[in-house]
Amino acid sequence: MTVRRSTADACSTNPGFGGGGGHAQVLITEISLTVEVALRDNDVTANLQLDRYSSDSPGVVLVGGFLKYQGQFFDHADLGQ
């Protein structure tokens, strides 16, 4: 996937949001479901989150990951820029 453009502008009425300004975000979700009801705990939901804050340097997009498997949610793994 290629991110061609992402813009986040500072918000003068809410300067504390997102580390001092605006925030652009994309969430990509993949869900793999098990057909057999007895194996539903093997369902997997995986998410990639792409973030850009108005305070970031040009060309920077931050990537994080989330995973749900066997009823457990694994919160935000920082995958870098």
Protein Blocks (a to p, Z undefined) as FASTA:
>chain_A
ZZfbdcddddfklmmgghipacdddddddddddfblklmmmpccddddddddfkbcehia
cddddddeehiacehiaebZZ
